[in-house]
Amino acid sequence: MKVHNFFPLSILQDQIKLTDEEKIKLINDIRAMKSNSQNSDYQKNDASWTGDTQGYEYIFNIPKFENLFLEVKKKIEIYLDFLKIDKDQIEIYIQRSWATISDSSEVISKHQHLQSHLSFAYYLKKNVEDSNFIIYDDDKKNEFIPGLFGSKTLIQKKLIKEISFSTATRIALDVKEDDIVIFPSKTPHSTDQIKTNSERISISGDVIFVAKDTTNIEHLMPNFKNWKKL
């Protein structure tokens, strides 16, 4: 007997090693951003502080962060190489990037980044006990009975005796300080909703790809240099 697992979701996990001095400078900058937040509503629902909603969604323009984003680009290129993408035919643009801070039971709820192609999360400060990166399978390709994998009552009844790779609807990726995770932006993701955090700091970003030359190409985004504002 053979069971085939097809159509995998590929997520890159690697490390970016900054010097301790550089990391301290970035951490202090991010703490200052939080202190100067423009919107305190996030605190109402145990939500983590996220800079993209606080006026700090373009931190790649801050000189102190320049070296980090050079390293991020290298990791994105590794991911493209894994998928056998011809990098010579595309240009890479980072749309936005921001920091997040999670204290105590603060969480980042399940969401997607549908305006971009690839997204990343780099863990600038993280203890082993802090919440991890969670990804979800909303398609549930093996769910042959509607609701089979997500029904609370069926879970309580243990109709599925053991959650396996083939039946899991969410996976917790164990991430450590200095790790970077790169994934398709359409992937639903969150932080762990159970664990507590001791000032967990990450830097996220969204990346988009455009064609260098759109001749005889239909489905790749045309280079914005050729666009015309209406």
GIBELCOR-V48296 format. One record per residue. N is the residue number from 1. RES is the residue in one letter. OMEGA is omega in whole degrees, -180 to 180 (NA if undefined). NEAR is the number of other ideal C-beta (glycine too) atoms within 10 Angstrom. Layout:
# GIBELCOR-V48296
N:RES:OMEGA:NEAR
N:RES:OMEGA:NEAR
This chain:
# GIBELCOR-V48296
1:M:177:2
2:K:174:3
3:V:-179:5
4:H:172:4
5:N:-177:9
6:F:173:5
7:F:-179:6
8:P:169:6
9:L:-176:11
10:S:-180:10
11:I:180:16
12:L:173:17
13:Q:-178:15
14:D:179:15
15:Q:172:13
16:I:-176:18
17:K:172:8
18:L:176:16
19:T:178:9
20:D:180:7
21:E:-180:7
22:E:-180:15
23:K:179:17
24:I:179:12
25:K:-180:14
26:L:179:22
27:I:180:16
28:N:177:11
29:D:-179:15
30:I:176:24
31:R:178:15
32:A:176:10
33:M:180:20
34:K:-180:17
35:S:-179:7
36:N:-177:10
37:S:180:16
38:Q:-176:9
39:N:-177:11
40:S:-177:9
41:D:-177:9
42:Y:-175:15
43:Q:-175:11
44:K:-172:7
45:N:-178:9
46:D:180:14
47:A:175:16
48:S:174:20
49:W:179:25
50:T:-173:20
51:G:-178:22
52:D:177:17
53:T:-174:15
54:Q:179:18
55:G:-178:13
56:Y:-176:23
57:E:-180:18
58:Y:-175:15
59:I:176:23
60:F:177:17
61:N:180:9
62:I:-175:15
63:P:-178:6
64:K:-176:12
65:F:-173:20
66:E:-178:10
67:N:178:14
68:L:-176:23
69:F:170:18
70:L:178:10
71:E:177:16
72:V:179:22
73:K:179:13
74:K:-179:12
75:K:177:19
76:I:179:21
77:E:175:13
78:I:178:12
79:Y:178:20
80:L:178:18
81:D:178:11
82:F:-179:11
83:L:178:8
84:K:177:6
85:I:178:13
86:D:-176:8
87:K:-178:12
88:D:-177:6
89:Q:-177:12
90:I:172:19
91:E:-176:14
92:I:177:15
93:Y:173:15
94:I:-177:18
95:Q:-176:17
96:R:176:18
97:S:-173:26
98:W:177:23
99:A:173:26
100:T:175:22
101:I:178:21
102:S:177:26
103:D:175:15
104:S:-175:10
105:S:180:13
106:E:-176:20
107:V:168:21
108:I:-174:23
109:S:179:12
110:K:-179:15
111:H:174:9
112:Q:175:15
113:H:-170:20
114:L:-179:8
115:Q:-176:10
116:S:-178:19
117:H:176:18
118:L:174:22
119:S:178:21
120:F:173:22
121:A:178:20
122:Y:-173:28
123:Y:-177:21
124:L:-179:21
125:K:-178:19
126:K:172:21
127:N:180:13
128:V:-176:9
129:E:-178:10
130:D:-177:22
131:S:-177:23
132:N:-179:19
133:F:-177:22
134:I:174:18
135:I:-174:18
136:Y:173:16
137:D:180:17
138:D:-180:12
139:D:178:10
140:K:-173:16
141:K:180:10
142:N:-177:14
143:E:-174:14
144:F:171:8
145:I:-179:9
146:P:180:9
147:G:-174:11
148:L:-174:15
149:F:-174:21
150:G:-177:13
151:S:180:14
152:K:-178:8
153:T:178:8
154:L:176:14
155:I:178:13
156:Q:179:8
157:K:-179:9
158:K:175:8
159:L:169:12
160:I:-171:13
161:K:-179:6
162:E:177:6
163:I:-178:12
164:S:177:9
165:F:-175:8
166:S:-176:10
167:T:-178:14
168:A:176:15
169:T:177:14
170:R:180:16
171:I:174:15
172:A:178:15
173:L:-178:16
174:D:-179:9
175:V:-177:21
176:K:175:13
177:E:-177:17
178:D:178:16
179:D:168:18
180:I:178:23
181:V:179:21
182:I:-173:23
183:F:175:21
184:P:-174:15
185:S:-179:18
186:K:-177:13
187:T:175:16
188:P:-178:14
189:H:180:23
190:S:166:17
191:T:178:25
192:D:-175:17
193:Q:-174:13
194:I:-174:10
195:K:173:16
196:T:-174:16
197:N:174:22
198:S:-176:13
199:E:175:14
200:R:-177:26
201:I:176:25
202:S:175:28
203:I:-178:24
204:S:178:21
205:G:180:26
206:D:-175:21
207:V:178:22
208:I:-177:17
209:F:177:18
210:V:180:18
211:A:172:16
212:K:-179:12
213:D:-176:11
214:T:179:13
215:T:179:5
216:N:176:5
217:I:-177:12
218:E:-165:5
219:H:177:5
220:L:-177:14
221:M:177:15
222:P:180:12
223:N:-176:15
224:F:178:10
225:K:-179:8
226:N:-179:9
227:W:176:9
228:K:179:4
229:K:178:3
230:L:NA:3
